[in-house]
Amino acid sequence: MSQKQLYITHSQDIFQLINGGFLADSQIEISRGNVRGIWSDESIGGLSLSSDDKVIPVVTQQFVFLSKQLSETVIEGVIALLPKQDWTVSLLSSHLDVEKLTIRLSERLSSTENTNLYQYCNDNNVDLIECNDTKPTLLKPGLVVLDMDSTSITIECIDEIAKLADVGDEVAEITELAMQGKLDFSESLRLRVSKLKGIEVSLLDSIANNLPLMPGMAALAKSFKEHGWRVAIASGGFTYFADNLKVQLGLDAAVSNTLVIEDGKLTGEVAGTIVDAQVKADTIEVLAKEYDIEPSQTIAIGDGANDLVMMKKAALGIAYHAKPVVQQQADVAINYGDLRSVIALLSD
C-alpha cells in the first residue's frame, strides 16, 4: 500500500478521529501540539500533505495508554500532566477494538509526576504501561503461556468443584491465601483437593463443558495464532478442565494437575508432581525449545503469586487483573481492559 503523511493544525481534529474510531493500521503522531498522521492508502477530508521533516529526538521514557475508548477529556488530562518538553511524540492506534495511545518523552518524569500520571489513569480506568521497544513483537514467532483459573477463564475450577461438595467457603478461603502468596501452593492444593473426596466425576462435566472464558481470551488466542505464535496453558488447576480448554481454543499445549479417580469418584488426591510455580516456569523453557522460539519472544500472563516465577522466566511478564503482590513484581499490569489489551500492547 502507498502511504500518505498528513498534517493537522488543530488538536480538535484528532479527537474527532478518536471518537470516530480507528482502523487497525492507522497511526497519528503529535509533535509539540501539532498532529501528523500516517495512514495506509486512506483519504481523509480536509487534511493536506505535511512538509514537516523534523527529526524525533532520543526517547528516554515511553508510556502506553490502553482503553476501550480514549476520550478527548482523558487525553487532555494526560497531556496536562506532562511537563513542558522540547519534544513529546504520540501515536494513536486501535487494535481489536482497544484504543492505544503511545507517548514518548525526551525527558523522564519525576517521581511525583509519574505517580500523578498513574493515579489519573487509575481514576479513569485506563491501563498505563511504561515500556520500551525491547518487548516481544508480533512480527516474528513467539510463545505465550497463560495461567488458566481467573486468567484464561473467569472462575477458579477447584472452588466450583468445592461448591458441589458443600465445602465451597472453606476451599475458597484457602485458594485466596494461596493466590496472595500467604500459603505454599503445593500444600494448599493437596489440602483443598482432600476436601473433594467422594465427589462423582460426572458432576465435573457441568463445569468442564461450560467453562466461562475470560473476556478477550478467544480473540487473544486467535490473534496470536494468526501471527505465528504458540499459545499454551500452564495451570495449577486440573487436566479435566485445561485439556477441555485446549481443544476449545485450539491451543498448542496445556500443562496441569491430574485428579486421582477411582470407581467414578475423586479420591481426594493429586497424581504425580504438582504443577507449582517452578513447573510453570519450566514449561516456558521446555515449550520454547520444543517450538524453537527465541527466549526474547516469550510472554507469561497470570494473576496469582503462583505465576510470578513463570513471569520472571519469560521475556515479558503480564499481571492480568492480578493480586497486588503480583502487580508490583510483574513487568506489565493490565487492570481495566480485557485480554485483547495484550495484543494492543504488542501491536505496532
N, C-alpha and C positions, 0 to 999 in steps of 0.2 A: 504493500500500500504506500501511496505517497503521503508525506506529512506536511502539515502547514503550521507555521508558528504565527500566532495571532496576538494582538496587543489590546488590552482593555484598559481604559483610562479611569474608570470609576469602579470602586470596590463593590458597589451595589450589583454590578453585572455578575460578579462571581456568586453572590448569594442567590440570584435568580437561577443560575445554573445548578447550584446545590439543591434548591427546592424542587427543581425540575427533574432531578435525578441525573446520574452519570451513566455513561457506557463503561464497560469493564476496561477498555483500553484508553480512556480519557485521562489526561493529566493537565493540571493547571499549576503554574508557578507564580508566586507572589514575590516581588523583589522591591523592598523599600516602599511598600504601599501600592505599587503598580502591579498589575497582573499580566503575566504572559502565559498563554495557553498553547499546548501542543496536542492536536488531535490527529488521529489516523484517518485521512481522507474524509473529513467531516466538513460540512458547510454550516456556519453559524452566522446568522444575520447580524449586521451592524458592526462586525469586527474587521479590522484591517491588518495587513501583514505588519509584523514588528521589524524594526531596524535595530532593536536593542542588541548589542553584541558584547555587553559587559561580561567579564569573567567572574564566575562564582568563587568566592574565597574558600580557604580551607575550613572545613566544618569541625568544630570542637565538641559539639553536643547535638544530638538528634533525638527528637521526640515523635512518636506516632500516637495519634488520637483515633480511637475506633468507636463507632456508634451506629445504631440503626439509622439515625438522622442527625447530622451535624448542622444544627440550625444557625441562622445568622447571629442570633443572640449569643449562642455558645462560642462561636468562632470569634466574635467581637470581644467576648470576655477573656478568651485565651490571649488574643493579641494585646489586650490592655494590660495583662500581667507580665508581658515580656519587656525587658529593659530596652532602651534605645540603643541600637547597634548599627554599625555601618551596613550590615547585611543580615537580612532574615529571608530565607528562601523557603517556600512551602509548596507542597504538592497535594492536590486533591484527587482522589480516585474512588471508585466503587467496585467492590468485588463480592459476588454472591449476596448482593443487597446490603452489604456492610460498607458504610462510608468511612473513608480513611483520609486523615489529614497528617502530612508529614512536615514537620518544621525543623529546619537545620539552622543552627546558630553558630555564628563565628566566635562567640564568647560564651563560656559556661555560665549558667545561672548560679547565683549564690545559694547557700543552704536555705535561707529564708524564702527566696524566690521559687526555689524548687518545691518546697513544702506548700507554698501558697498555690502553685500550679496544680499539684496533686490533689489538694483539698478542693479546689474549684471543680476539677474533673469528677471527683467523687460526689460532690454535691449535685452534679448534673448528669450522673450515670454514664459517664464517658470513661472508657478504658484508656489510661495514659501509660505509654510504654517508652522507656528510654532504651534506645537500641543503637547498634552500629551496623555497618554494611557487611560484617563478617558472619551474620546469621546464615543458616541454611537457605538454599534457594530452590525454587520450583523449576528452575531451568535445567536441572540435571537430576538423575535418580537419587532417591533418599529413602530413609526408613523412619516411620513414625510409630511409636509404641504407646498405647493408651492404657490407663487403668480402666477397669470395667465399671464397678459399682460407683454411682454418683459422679461418674465422669463420662463414660460412653452411654450409660443408661441412668435413669433418674432415681433408681431405687438401690438399696442395699439388699441383695438377694437373701443373705442369711437372716436379716431382720424379717423379711417376708415369710421365710420358712418358719421362723420362730413364732410368728403370729398363728400359724396353723397348729402349733403345739401349745398354744396358750402361755408361752413364755416370752412374748414379744417385748415387753418393757424391760425385762431383766437382760435379755440379749442385746437390745438396742443400747442400753447403758454401757455395756462392756464394749460394744462397737465404737461408741463415741469416744471412750477413753483411749482406745487403740488408735483411732484416727488422729487424735490430738497428740499422740506420742507419749501418753502418760502410762501406757501399759504395753509390755512386749507383745508384738503382733502374733508370733507363733503360739505363745502361751495363751493369749486371748482367744485365738482361733480354736484351739483344742477345747478350751473351756466352753466356748459358745456352741461348738458342734456337739459336745457331750450332752447338752440340754435338748438336742434334737432327736435323741434315741427313740426309736419306735415309730417315727413318722412314716406313713405309707409313701413310697416313692411316687406313686401315681398322682399324689397331691401336688408334687413339684411341677407337674406338667402345666398346671394352671398358671404358674409363674413363667416357666421356660417358654411357653408358646405365646406369651403376651408381654414380652419384655418392652417396657416403655423407653424408647430411645431418647437420649439427651437431645434437646433442640439443636439442630445443625449437624448431628452426627452422621446422618446419611449423606448430606451434602459434602461434609468433610471427607469421608471415605471415598466418595465418587470423584471429588476434585483431585485428591492426592493420586488416586489410581490413574486418572486421565493424564497426570503429569509424570507418570512412570515411577511413582513411589510405591514402596511396600508398606502395608498397613497391618498392624498386629495388636493383639490384646495381651497384656501381662497382668494377671489378676490374682489377688489373694482370695478371690471367690472360688467358684466351683465349675468343673468341666460341664456339668449338667446344663449350665446357662451360657458359659463362654463359648462352648462349641456350637450352640444354637445361634449365638450372635455372629459367629464366624461365617456360618452358612448364610444367614440372613443378609449380611452386608458384603459377602464375597471377600472376606479378609484373608490375608496370606497366612496368618498363624494366630493361635490362641494358646496361651500357657496359663494353667490354673490348677487348683487343687481337686483331688478326687475323693468324693464321699464314699465310704465303705457301705455296701448294701448287701444284706443277707435276707433271703426269703421275702424280697419285695419291700423291706423296711430299712431305714437308716439305723446303723449300729451305734451312732454317736462318735464315730472315729473318722480320721482322715488317713488315706493311704499314702505311703511314701513320704518324700521330702516336702515340707511345707513351702509353698511359694511365698517367701517373705521378701523383704526389701532387697536383699542381696541377690536372690534368684531373679527378681525383676530386672535388676541392673545387669546381671549376667545375660539375660535374654536379649538385651540390646546388642551386646557384643557378639553373641552367638549368631543372631539373625543378620547382623551387618556383614559378618564373614560369609555366612551362607549365601547371601544375596549380592555379595561383592559391592557393598555400599561403603563409601568413604566415611570415617568417623565424624568428619565435619558436616556430614549430611544426615545426622541423626537427631531426632526430636523425641522427648518423653513428655507426656501430658498426664497429670493426675491431680488429686485433691487432698490426699491424706499424708500423714507423716511416713507411712509405709512406701510412699512414692519418691521420697527425697533422694535416696541413693540412686535410683533409676534416673532421676532428673540430672544429678551431677555427672552421671556416666555419659549422658547424651550431650551433643554439642549445644542443644538448646532445651532447657527445662521449663515447661509451662505449667504454672499453677492455675487450675481451672475451677473457679468458684470454690476456692480451697480454704482450709483452716488457716488462721493467722500465721502459725508457725511455718506453714508451707509457703505462703505468700512471701514471707520475709526472706526465705532462702532460695526461692526459685529465680531463674533469670528473668522471667516474664510472668505477670499475673493478669489474668482476664477475669474480671469480677462482674461485669454487667452484660456483655454480649454473649451470644451462644457460640458454639464450636466453629461456626463459619468465620468467626473473628480470627482464627488461626490462619486460615487461607488468606484473608485480607492482609494480615500482618506480613506474610511471606511474599505476597504478590508485589511486583514492581509496576 
